[in-house]
Amino acid sequence: MEPLIRRRAGKVLLVEDDLVYRELLATVLEDAGYQVVQASDGPTGLAALENEDSLNIILLDIGLPGMNGWNFLSRKQRIAKVAMVPVVIMSGRAPPRAPRGIVAWLEKPVGCDALLRLVRPFCAMSTTSEGLETPAVNLKPIAHS
């Protein structure tokens, strides 16, 4: 008999252009019970924002081809139903300043344990247009512009 896999409540949008890396992160998240929507570039990520319901968190690579992560963020903020969904930047270095909505950054390569520790509290919360409570997790601070 196969072991019962408990599904966690939570849906993650993963926007990463490196196919192997994206699939690795998606597998880690899915094995932990999260639903993962994958996008290989900014336009595909924006389409997912329009089409998906109940996203809890967005994991975003900044160095995307065509439309970089900063442009993605700007466009995301104009989509009312996802404007308050928290975003985590995945990058080789931390941005000196980040727009509102960025809750943390994960330095690449992202460790599996760090990824799951970060995602867990956000997926346990609901996001509303009134705002989002910050979960109790140790995040690297980012100065907002």
DSSP file (Angstrom, degrees, kcal/mol; ACC not computed):
  #  RESIDUE AA STRUCTURE BP1 BP2  ACC     N-H-->O    O-->H-N    N-H-->O    O-->H-N    TCO  KAPPA ALPHA  PHI   PSI    X-CA   Y-CA   Z-CA
    1    1 A M              0   0    0      0, 0.0     3,-0.1     0, 0.0     0, 0.0   0.000 360.0 360.0 360.0 136.2    0.0    0.0    0.0
    2    2 A E        -     0   0    0      1,-0.1     2,-0.0     3,-0.0     3,-0.0  -0.488 360.0-103.2 -75.0 144.4    1.3    3.5   -0.9
    3    3 A P        -     0   0    0      0, 0.0     2,-0.4     0, 0.0    -1,-0.1  -0.370  37.4-107.4 -66.4 147.6    1.8    5.9    1.9
    4    4 A L        -     0   0    0     -3,-0.1     2,-0.6    -2,-0.0     0, 0.0  -0.630  29.3-148.5 -76.1 126.6   -0.8    8.6    2.3
    5    5 A I        -     0   0    0     -2,-0.4     2,-0.5    -3,-0.0    27,-0.1  -0.875   9.3-141.7 -99.2 120.5    0.5   12.0    1.2
    6    6 A R        -     0   0    0     -2,-0.6     2,-0.4     1,-0.0    -2,-0.0  -0.708  13.8-139.3 -83.1 123.9   -1.1   14.9    3.1
    7    7 A R        -     0   0    0     -2,-0.5     2,-0.3     1,-0.0    27,-0.2  -0.683  13.4-140.7 -82.7 132.5   -1.8   17.9    0.9
    8    8 A R        -     0   0    0     25,-1.4     2,-0.6    -2,-0.4    27,-0.2  -0.655  22.4-110.2 -87.8 148.4   -1.0   21.2    2.5
    9    9 A A  S    S+     0   0    0     -2,-0.3     2,-0.2    25,-0.1    25,-0.1  -0.698  76.1  92.0 -74.9 122.9   -3.2   24.1    1.9
   10   10 A G        -     0   0    0     -2,-0.6    25,-2.4    23,-0.1     2,-0.4  -0.494  52.7-147.8 154.2 137.9   -1.3   26.5   -0.3
   11   11 A K  E     -a   35   0A   0     43,-0.4    45,-3.0    23,-0.2    46,-1.2  -0.990  15.8-164.1-127.5 130.3   -0.6   27.4   -3.9
   12   12 A V  E     -ab  36  57A   0     23,-2.8    25,-3.0    -2,-0.4     2,-0.6  -0.928  11.8-149.7-116.5 131.8    2.8   28.8   -5.0
   13   13 A L  E     -ab  37  58A   0     44,-2.4    46,-3.1    -2,-0.4     2,-0.6  -0.918  16.7-164.6 -97.3 122.2    3.5   30.6   -8.3
   14   14 A L  E     -ab  38  59A   0     23,-3.0    25,-2.4    -2,-0.6     2,-0.7  -0.930   6.4-173.6-112.1 110.4    7.1   29.8   -9.3
   15   15 A V  E     +ab  39  60A   0     44,-3.1    46,-2.4    -2,-0.6     2,-0.3  -0.893  27.3 137.8-109.6 104.6    8.5   32.1  -12.0
   16   16 A E        -     0   0    0     23,-2.2    23,-0.1    -2,-0.7     6,-0.1  -0.982  42.2-154.4-151.0 129.9   12.0   30.9  -13.0
   17   17 A D  S    S+     0   0    0     -2,-0.3     2,-0.8    46,-0.1     3,-0.1   0.743  73.9  89.9 -83.1 -22.6   13.5   30.7  -16.5
   18   18 A D     >  -     0   0    0      1,-0.2     4,-3.1     2,-0.1     5,-0.2  -0.657  65.7-158.0 -78.3 110.1   16.0   27.9  -15.8
   19   19 A L  H  > S+     0   0    0     -2,-0.8     4,-2.7     1,-0.2     5,-0.2   0.906  87.6  46.0 -57.7 -49.4   14.0   24.7  -16.6
   20   20 A V  H  > S+     0   0    0      1,-0.2     4,-2.0     2,-0.2    -1,-0.2   0.928 116.6  44.8 -62.8 -45.5   16.0   22.3  -14.5
   21   21 A Y  H  > S+     0   0    0      2,-0.2     4,-2.5     1,-0.2     5,-0.2   0.913 113.4  50.9 -65.0 -43.3   16.2   24.6  -11.5
   22   22 A R  H  X S+     0   0    0     -4,-3.1     4,-2.6     1,-0.2    -2,-0.2   0.922 111.7  47.2 -61.0 -45.1   12.4   25.4  -11.8
   23   23 A E  H  X S+     0   0    0     -4,-2.7     4,-2.3    -5,-0.2    -1,-0.2   0.863 110.6  53.0 -67.2 -34.8   11.5   21.7  -11.9
   24   24 A L  H  X S+     0   0    0     -4,-2.0     4,-2.1    -5,-0.2    -2,-0.2   0.952 112.5  43.5 -63.1 -49.4   13.8   21.0   -8.9
   25   25 A L  H  X S+     0   0    0     -4,-2.5     4,-2.4     1,-0.2    -2,-0.2   0.901 113.5  52.2 -63.2 -40.5   12.1   23.7   -6.8
   26   26 A A  H  X S+     0   0    0     -4,-2.6     4,-3.0    -5,-0.2     5,-0.2   0.903 108.7  50.7 -62.6 -40.8    8.7   22.6   -7.9
   27   27 A T  H  X S+     0   0    0     -4,-2.3     4,-2.8     2,-0.2    -1,-0.2   0.914 109.2  50.6 -63.8 -43.0    9.4   19.0   -7.0
   28   28 A V  H  X S+     0   0    0     -4,-2.1     4,-1.1     2,-0.2    -2,-0.2   0.938 114.9  43.6 -59.1 -46.9   10.6   20.0   -3.5
   29   29 A L  H  <>S+     0   0    0     -4,-2.4     5,-2.4     2,-0.2     3,-0.3   0.916 115.1  47.7 -66.3 -43.8    7.4   22.1   -3.0
   30   30 A E  H ><5S+     0   0    0     -4,-3.0     3,-1.7     1,-0.2    -2,-0.2   0.894 107.8  55.3 -65.8 -39.7    5.1   19.4   -4.4
   31   31 A D  H 3<5S+     0   0    0     -4,-2.8    -1,-0.2     1,-0.3    -2,-0.2   0.794 105.5  54.0 -63.1 -26.5    6.7   16.7   -2.4
   32   32 A A  T 3<5S-     0   0    0     -4,-1.1    -1,-0.3    -3,-0.3    -2,-0.2   0.459 128.6-101.1 -85.0  -2.1    5.9   18.8    0.7
   33   33 A G  T < 5S+     0   0    0     -3,-1.7   -25,-1.4     1,-0.3     2,-0.2   0.502  76.5 134.3 101.0   4.9    2.3   18.9   -0.4
   34   34 A Y      < -     0   0    0     -5,-2.4     2,-0.4   -27,-0.2    -1,-0.3  -0.584  56.2-121.5 -88.4 150.2    2.0   22.4   -2.0
   35   35 A Q  E     -a   11   0A   0    -25,-2.4   -23,-2.8    -2,-0.2     2,-0.5  -0.760  32.2-159.9 -83.6 133.9    0.3   23.1   -5.3
   36   36 A V  E     -a   12   0A   0     -2,-0.4     2,-0.5   -25,-0.2   -23,-0.2  -0.972  14.6-165.0-124.4 127.8    2.8   24.7   -7.7
   37   37 A V  E     -a   13   0A   0    -25,-3.0   -23,-3.0    -2,-0.5     2,-0.4  -0.952  21.0-152.1-105.3 123.6    2.1   26.7  -10.8
   38   38 A Q  E     +a   14   0A   0     -2,-0.5     2,-0.4   -25,-0.2   -23,-0.2  -0.771  17.0 179.4-103.9 143.1    5.2   27.1  -13.0
   39   39 A A  E     -a   15   0A   0    -25,-2.4   -23,-2.2    -2,-0.4     3,-0.1  -0.997  17.7-160.1-138.7 136.8    6.0   29.9  -15.3
   40   40 A S  S    S+     0   0    0     -2,-0.4     2,-0.3   -25,-0.2   -25,-0.1   0.549  75.8  10.6 -93.5  -9.0    9.2   30.2  -17.4
   41   41 A D  S  > S-     0   0    0     23,-0.1     4,-2.2     1,-0.1     5,-0.2  -0.951  85.6 -89.0-158.4 173.9    9.0   33.9  -18.1
   42   42 A G  H  > S+     0   0    0     23,-0.5     4,-2.8    25,-0.5     5,-0.2   0.921 119.3  49.6 -59.4 -50.5    7.3   37.1  -17.1
   43   43 A P  H  > S+     0   0    0      0, 0.0     4,-2.1     0, 0.0    -1,-0.2   0.891 112.7  48.1 -59.6 -38.7    4.4   37.0  -19.6
   44   44 A T  H  > S+     0   0    0      2,-0.2     4,-2.0     1,-0.2    -2,-0.2   0.891 111.7  51.1 -67.1 -38.5    3.6   33.4  -18.6
   45   45 A G  H  X S+     0   0    0     -4,-2.2     4,-2.0     2,-0.2    -1,-0.2   0.908 109.1  50.0 -63.1 -42.6    3.7   34.4  -15.0
   46   46 A L  H  X S+     0   0    0     -4,-2.8     4,-1.8     1,-0.2    -2,-0.2   0.893 108.6  52.5 -63.7 -39.4    1.3   37.3  -15.6
   47   47 A A  H  X S+     0   0    0     -4,-2.1     4,-1.9     1,-0.2    -1,-0.2   0.900 107.9  52.0 -62.3 -39.8   -1.1   34.9  -17.4
   48   48 A A  H  X S+     0   0    0     -4,-2.0     4,-2.8     1,-0.2    -1,-0.2   0.889 105.6  55.0 -63.4 -38.5   -1.0   32.6  -14.4
   49   49 A L  H  < S+     0   0    0     -4,-2.0    -1,-0.2     1,-0.2    -2,-0.2   0.889 111.2  44.8 -60.7 -38.6   -1.8   35.5  -12.1
   50   50 A E  H  < S+     0   0    0     -4,-1.8    -1,-0.2     1,-0.2    -2,-0.2   0.844 121.8  37.4 -71.8 -33.9   -4.9   36.2  -14.2
   51   51 A N  H  < S+     0   0    0     -4,-1.9     2,-0.3    -5,-0.1    -2,-0.2   0.713 101.1  78.1 -96.5 -23.2   -6.0   32.6  -14.4
   52   52 A E     <  -     0   0    0     -4,-2.8     2,-0.3    -5,-0.2     3,-0.2  -0.648  60.8-153.4 -94.3 145.1   -5.2   31.1  -11.0
   53   53 A D        +     0   0    0     -2,-0.3    -2,-0.0     1,-0.2    -3,-0.0  -0.819  69.3  19.6-109.0 154.6   -7.2   31.6   -7.9
   54   54 A S        +     0   0    0     -2,-0.3   -43,-0.4     1,-0.2     2,-0.3   0.828  69.5 175.6  62.0  39.6   -6.0   31.4   -4.3
   55   55 A L        -     0   0    0     -3,-0.2    -1,-0.2     1,-0.1   -43,-0.2  -0.597  11.8-172.8 -72.1 135.7   -2.3   32.0   -4.8
   56   56 A N        -     0   0    0    -45,-3.0     2,-0.3     1,-0.3   -44,-0.2   0.763  63.1  -0.5 -98.1 -32.2   -0.5   32.3   -1.5
   57   57 A I  E     -b   12   0A   0    -46,-1.2   -44,-2.4    28,-0.1     2,-0.5  -0.992  56.4-140.0-159.0 151.4    3.0   33.3   -2.5
   58   58 A I  E     -bc  13  87A   0     28,-2.1    30,-3.0    -2,-0.3     2,-0.6  -0.980   8.0-158.2-119.1 127.1    5.1   34.1   -5.6
   59   59 A L  E     -bc  14  88A   0    -46,-3.1   -44,-3.1    -2,-0.5     2,-0.5  -0.935  24.4-170.0-102.4 118.4    8.7   32.9   -5.9
   60   60 A L  E     -bc  15  89A   0     28,-3.2    30,-3.2    -2,-0.6     2,-0.4  -0.940  23.4-150.0-126.0 122.9   10.2   35.2   -8.5
   61   61 A D  E     - c   0  90A   0    -46,-2.4     3,-0.3    -2,-0.5    30,-0.2  -0.703  11.7-154.4 -78.7 137.2   13.5   35.1  -10.4
   62   62 A I  S    S+     0   0    0     28,-1.0     7,-2.8    -2,-0.4     2,-1.7   0.848  82.5  67.5 -82.6 -35.7   14.6   38.7  -11.2
   63   63 A G        +     0   0    0      5,-0.2    -1,-0.2     6,-0.1     5,-0.1  -0.366  69.1 151.9 -87.2  59.7   16.8   37.8  -14.2
   64   64 A L        -     0   0    0     -2,-1.7     2,-0.1    -3,-0.3   -23,-0.1  -0.622  47.5-110.5 -87.7 147.4   14.1   36.7  -16.5
   65   65 A P  S    S+     0   0    0      0, 0.0     2,-2.3     0, 0.0   -23,-0.5  -0.465  92.1   1.1 -73.2 148.4   14.4   36.9  -20.3
   66   66 A G  S    S+     0   0    0     -2,-0.1     2,-0.5   -25,-0.1   -25,-0.0  -0.423 138.1  34.5  79.5 -70.6   12.2   39.5  -22.1
   67   67 A M  S    S-     0   0    0     -2,-2.3   -25,-0.5     4,-0.0    -3,-0.1  -0.961  85.9-145.0-119.3 111.0   10.4   40.9  -19.1
   68   68 A N     >  -     0   0    0     -2,-0.5     4,-2.1    -5,-0.1     3,-0.2  -0.160  29.6 -98.7 -72.5 172.0   12.6   41.0  -16.0
   69   69 A G  H  > S+     0   0    0     -7,-2.8     4,-2.5     1,-0.2     5,-0.1   0.826 121.1  56.8 -61.4 -34.3   11.3   40.4  -12.5
   70   70 A W  H  > S+     0   0    0     -8,-0.4     4,-2.0     2,-0.2    -1,-0.2   0.907 108.7  46.6 -65.5 -41.0   11.0   44.1  -11.7
   71   71 A N  H  > S+     0   0    0     -3,-0.2     4,-2.2     2,-0.2    -2,-0.2   0.891 110.3  54.0 -66.1 -38.9    8.7   44.7  -14.7
   72   72 A F  H  X S+     0   0    0     -4,-2.1     4,-2.8     1,-0.2    -2,-0.2   0.938 108.3  49.8 -57.4 -47.6    6.7   41.6  -13.7
   73   73 A L  H  X S+     0   0    0     -4,-2.5     4,-2.0     1,-0.2    -2,-0.2   0.903 108.7  51.8 -59.6 -43.0    6.3   43.1  -10.2
   74   74 A S  H  < S+     0   0    0     -4,-2.0     4,-0.4     1,-0.2    -1,-0.2   0.914 113.8  43.4 -60.7 -43.5    5.1   46.4  -11.6
   75   75 A R  H >< S+     0   0    0     -4,-2.2     3,-1.1     1,-0.2     4,-0.2   0.870 109.2  58.1 -70.8 -36.7    2.5   44.7  -13.8
   76   76 A K  H >< S+     0   0    0     -4,-2.8     3,-2.2     1,-0.3     6,-0.3   0.900  98.0  60.7 -58.3 -42.0    1.4   42.3  -11.0
   77   77 A Q  T 3< S+     0   0    0     -4,-2.0    -1,-0.3     1,-0.3    -2,-0.2   0.713  98.6  58.4 -62.2 -19.5    0.6   45.3   -8.8
   78   78 A R  T <  S+     0   0    0     -3,-1.1     2,-0.9    -4,-0.4    -1,-0.3   0.482  85.2  86.3 -88.6  -3.0   -2.0   46.4  -11.4
   79   79 A I    X>  -     0   0    0     -3,-2.2     3,-1.9    -4,-0.2     4,-0.9  -0.852  69.8-157.3 -99.9 103.0   -3.9   43.1  -11.1
   80   80 A A  G >4 S+     0   0    0     -2,-0.9     3,-0.7     1,-0.3     4,-0.4   0.827  84.5  56.9 -53.1 -43.0   -6.3   43.7   -8.3
   81   81 A K  G 34 S+     0   0    0      1,-0.2    -1,-0.3     2,-0.1    -3,-0.0   0.675 120.7  28.3 -69.6 -14.5   -6.9   40.1   -7.2
   82   82 A V  G X4 S+     0   0    0     -3,-1.9     3,-1.6    -6,-0.3    -1,-0.2   0.333  85.5 105.9-124.3   5.6   -3.2   39.4   -6.7
   83   83 A A  T << S+     0   0    0     -4,-0.9    -2,-0.1    -3,-0.7    -3,-0.1   0.824  87.2  44.4 -57.3 -32.5   -1.8   42.8   -5.7
   84   84 A M  T 3  S+     0   0    0     -4,-0.4    -1,-0.3    47,-0.1    44,-0.1   0.438  81.7 117.1 -94.2  -0.5   -1.5   41.7   -2.1
   85   85 A V  S <  S-     0   0    0     -3,-1.6   -28,-0.1    42,-0.1   -29,-0.1  -0.548  71.8-116.9 -68.8 125.7    0.0   38.3   -2.8
   86   86 A P        -     0   0    0      0, 0.0   -28,-2.1     0, 0.0     2,-0.4  -0.280  26.6-149.1 -67.3 149.9    3.5   38.3   -1.2
   87   87 A V  E     -cd  58 102A   0     14,-2.4    16,-2.8   -30,-0.2    17,-0.9  -0.960   7.7-160.9-123.8 136.5    6.6   38.0   -3.4
   88   88 A V  E     -cd  59 104A   0    -30,-3.0   -28,-3.2    -2,-0.4     2,-0.4  -0.976  18.0-139.0-114.1 126.6    9.9   36.4   -2.6
   89   89 A I  E     -cd  60 105A   0     15,-2.4    17,-3.4    -2,-0.5     2,-0.6  -0.688   9.3-159.0 -84.1 134.7   12.8   37.3   -4.9
   90   90 A M  E     +cd  61 106A   0    -30,-3.2   -28,-1.0    -2,-0.4     2,-0.3  -0.968  36.2 135.8-112.3 115.8   15.2   34.5   -5.8
   91   91 A S  E     - d   0 107A   0     15,-2.0    17,-1.9    -2,-0.6     3,-0.1  -0.975  65.9-111.9-155.5 162.7   18.5   36.0   -6.9
   92   92 A G  S    S+     0   0    0     -2,-0.3     2,-0.3    15,-0.2    15,-0.1   0.695 104.9  22.1 -72.6 -19.2   22.2   35.7   -6.6
   93   93 A R  S    S-     0   0    0     13,-0.1    -1,-0.1    14,-0.0    13,-0.1  -0.996  87.7-103.8-149.0 151.1   22.4   39.0   -4.6
   94   94 A A        -     0   0    0     -2,-0.3    48,-0.0     1,-0.1    -2,-0.0  -0.474  36.4-117.2 -74.9 140.0   19.9   41.0   -2.6
   95   95 A P        -     0   0    0      0, 0.0    48,-0.3     0, 0.0     3,-0.1  -0.530  15.8-132.8 -71.9 144.1   18.5   44.1   -4.1
   96   96 A P  S    S+     0   0    0      0, 0.0    47,-0.5     0, 0.0     2,-0.3   0.874  91.8  11.5 -65.9 -35.2   19.5   47.3   -2.3
   97   97 A R  S    S-     0   0    0     45,-0.1    47,-0.2    48,-0.0    45,-0.0  -0.993  72.0-167.1-141.1 146.0   15.8   48.5   -2.4
   98   98 A A  B     -e  144   0B   0     45,-2.9    47,-1.5    -2,-0.3     3,-0.1  -0.974  25.0-108.7-134.7 148.1   12.7   46.6   -3.3
   99   99 A P    >   -     0   0    0      0, 0.0     3,-1.4     0, 0.0   -25,-0.0  -0.246  52.6 -77.3 -68.1 162.9    9.2   47.7   -4.0
  100  100 A R  T 3  S+     0   0    0      1,-0.2     3,-0.1     3,-0.0     0, 0.0  -0.216 115.8  47.6 -55.0 149.8    6.3   47.0   -1.6
  101  101 A G  T 3  S+     0   0    0      1,-0.3   -14,-2.4    -3,-0.1     2,-0.7   0.179  77.6 116.2  99.5 -17.0    5.1   43.5   -1.7
  102  102 A I  E <   +d   87   0A   0     -3,-1.4    -1,-0.3   -16,-0.2   -14,-0.2  -0.773  36.2 175.8 -84.5 119.5    8.5   41.9   -1.6
  103  103 A V  E     -     0   0A   0    -16,-2.8     2,-0.3    -2,-0.7   -15,-0.2   0.692  59.0 -23.5 -98.8 -21.3    8.6   40.0    1.7
  104  104 A A  E     -d   88   0A   0    -17,-0.9   -15,-2.4    35,-0.1     2,-0.4  -0.981  53.4-124.9-171.4 171.7   12.0   38.4    1.4
  105  105 A W  E     -d   89   0A   0     35,-0.3     2,-0.5    -2,-0.3    35,-0.4  -0.992  12.2-150.9-132.6 147.0   14.7   37.2   -0.9
  106  106 A L  E     -d   90   0A   0    -17,-3.4   -15,-2.0    -2,-0.4     2,-0.3  -0.970  20.8-130.3-115.2 126.9   16.3   33.9   -1.2
  107  107 A E  E     -d   91   0A   0     -2,-0.5   -15,-0.2   -17,-0.2     4,-0.2  -0.600  42.8 -85.6 -77.9 131.9   19.9   33.7   -2.4
  108  108 A K  S    S+     0   0    0    -17,-1.9     2,-0.1    -2,-0.3    -1,-0.0  -0.586 113.6  49.8 -79.5 144.0   20.5   31.3   -5.2
  109  109 A P  S    S-     0   0    0      0, 0.0     2,-0.4     0, 0.0    -2,-0.1   0.496  90.7-147.9 -74.1 140.4   21.0   28.4   -5.1
  110  110 A V        -     0   0    0     -4,-0.1     2,-0.2    -2,-0.1    -2,-0.1  -0.609   9.7-130.4 -80.0 128.1   18.1   28.1   -2.8
  111  111 A G     >  -     0   0    0     -2,-0.4     4,-2.4    -4,-0.2     5,-0.2  -0.531  13.5-127.5 -76.4 145.6   18.3   25.4   -0.2
  112  112 A C  H  > S+     0   0    0      1,-0.2     4,-2.4     2,-0.2     5,-0.2   0.911 108.3  48.3 -60.9 -45.0   15.4   23.1    0.2
  113  113 A D  H  > S+     0   0    0      1,-0.2     4,-2.6     2,-0.2    -1,-0.2   0.920 112.2  48.7 -63.4 -43.5   15.0   23.6    3.9
  114  114 A A  H  > S+     0   0    0      1,-0.2     4,-1.9     2,-0.2    -1,-0.2   0.902 110.8  51.9 -62.8 -40.8   15.1   27.4    3.6
  115  115 A L  H  X S+     0   0    0     -4,-2.4     4,-2.4     1,-0.2     5,-0.2   0.942 112.6  43.8 -60.3 -49.0   12.6   27.3    0.8
  116  116 A L  H  X S+     0   0    0     -4,-2.4     4,-2.3     1,-0.2    -2,-0.2   0.878 111.2  53.8 -68.4 -37.7   10.1   25.2    2.8
  117  117 A R  H  < S+     0   0    0     -4,-2.6    -1,-0.2    -5,-0.2    -2,-0.2   0.865 113.5  44.7 -62.5 -34.8   10.6   27.3    6.0
  118  118 A L  H  X S+     0   0    0     -4,-1.9     4,-0.7    -5,-0.2    -2,-0.2   0.915 116.1  43.4 -75.4 -44.1    9.8   30.4    4.0
  119  119 A V  H  X S+     0   0    0     -4,-2.4     4,-2.2     1,-0.2     3,-0.4   0.879  99.4  72.5 -71.0 -39.6    6.8   29.1    2.1
  120  120 A R  H  X S+     0   0    0     -4,-2.3     4,-0.9     1,-0.2    -1,-0.2   0.871  97.8  43.6 -49.6 -53.7    5.1   27.3    5.0
  121  121 A P  H  4 S+     0   0    0      0, 0.0     3,-0.2     0, 0.0    -1,-0.2   0.859 114.0  50.8 -67.0 -31.6    3.8   30.3    7.0
  122  122 A F  H >< S+     0   0    0     -4,-0.7     3,-1.0    -3,-0.4    -2,-0.2   0.863 109.1  51.0 -71.7 -33.8    2.6   32.2    3.9
  123  123 A C  H 3< S+     0   0    0     -4,-2.2    -1,-0.2     1,-0.2    -3,-0.1   0.646 104.8  58.0 -77.7 -13.3    0.6   29.1    2.7
  124  124 A A  T 3< S+     0   0    0     -4,-0.9     2,-0.3    -5,-0.3    -1,-0.2   0.462 102.7  69.7 -89.3  -2.6   -1.0   28.8    6.1
  125  125 A M  S <  S-     0   0    0     -3,-1.0     2,-0.4    -4,-0.2     7,-0.0  -0.716  77.5-127.9-112.5 161.2   -2.3   32.4    5.8
  126  126 A S        -     0   0    0     -2,-0.3     2,-0.5     2,-0.0   -70,-0.1  -0.886  18.4-139.6-107.3 145.4   -5.0   33.9    3.6
  127  127 A T        +     0   0    0     -2,-0.4     2,-0.3   -72,-0.2     5,-0.1  -0.889  26.2 174.1-105.5 129.8   -4.3   37.0    1.5
  128  128 A T  B >   -F  131   0C   0      3,-1.3     3,-1.2    -2,-0.5   -47,-0.0  -0.819  47.4-106.1-128.0 169.1   -6.9   39.7    1.3
  129  129 A S  T 3  S+     0   0    0     -2,-0.3     3,-0.1     1,-0.2    -1,-0.0   0.690 116.4  65.9 -68.3 -16.8   -7.2   43.1   -0.2
  130  130 A E  T 3  S-     0   0    0      1,-0.3     2,-0.3   -46,-0.0    -1,-0.2   0.692 116.1 -94.4 -78.3 -17.8   -7.0   44.5    3.4
  131  131 A G  B <   -F  128   0C   0     -3,-1.2    -3,-1.3     2,-0.0     2,-0.4  -0.854  33.3 -84.4 137.1-171.7   -3.5   43.2    3.7
  132  132 A L        -     0   0    0     -2,-0.3     2,-0.3    -5,-0.1    -5,-0.1  -0.999  27.0-130.0-141.1 131.1   -1.3   40.4    5.0
  133  133 A E        -     0   0    0     -2,-0.4    -2,-0.0     1,-0.1    -8,-0.0  -0.626  32.7-115.4 -78.4 141.6    0.1   39.6    8.4
  134  134 A T        -     0   0    0     -2,-0.3    -1,-0.1     1,-0.1   -12,-0.0  -0.651  31.9-128.9 -77.5 127.2    3.8   39.0    8.4
  135  135 A P        -     0   0    0      0, 0.0     2,-1.6     0, 0.0    -1,-0.1  -0.298  24.7-101.6 -73.2 162.0    4.4   35.4    9.5
  136  136 A A  S    S+     0   0    0      2,-0.1     2,-0.3   -15,-0.1    -2,-0.0  -0.649  76.2 123.3 -84.8  86.6    6.9   34.5   12.3
  137  137 A V        -     0   0    0     -2,-1.6     2,-1.0   -16,-0.0   -19,-0.0  -0.990  69.0-108.0-144.9 146.3    9.8   33.4   10.1
  138  138 A N        +     0   0    0     -2,-0.3     2,-0.3     3,-0.0    -2,-0.1  -0.663  48.6 174.0 -81.3 103.0   13.4   34.7   10.0
  139  139 A L        -     0   0    0     -2,-1.0   -35,-0.1   -36,-0.0   -33,-0.1  -0.783  39.1-108.5-109.7 151.6   13.7   36.6    6.7
  140  140 A K        -     0   0    0    -35,-0.4   -35,-0.3    -2,-0.3    -2,-0.0  -0.684  47.0-117.6 -74.8 126.3   16.5   38.7    5.3
  141  141 A P        -     0   0    0      0, 0.0     2,-0.4     0, 0.0   -37,-0.1  -0.306  27.0-162.0 -70.8 150.3   15.3   42.3    5.5
  142  142 A I        -     0   0    0    -40,-0.1     2,-0.4   -39,-0.1   -45,-0.1  -0.998  18.9-126.8-130.0 134.0   14.8   44.4    2.4
  143  143 A A        -     0   0    0    -47,-0.5   -45,-2.9    -2,-0.4     2,-0.3  -0.676  28.2-140.0 -77.8 130.0   14.6   48.1    2.4
  144  144 A H  B      e   98   0B   0     -2,-0.4   -44,-0.0   -47,-0.2    -1,-0.0  -0.697 360.0 360.0 -93.7 144.9   11.4   49.2    0.5
  145  145 A S              0   0    0    -47,-1.5    -1,-0.1    -2,-0.3    -2,-0.0   0.449 360.0 360.0 -88.8 360.0   11.4   52.2   -1.8
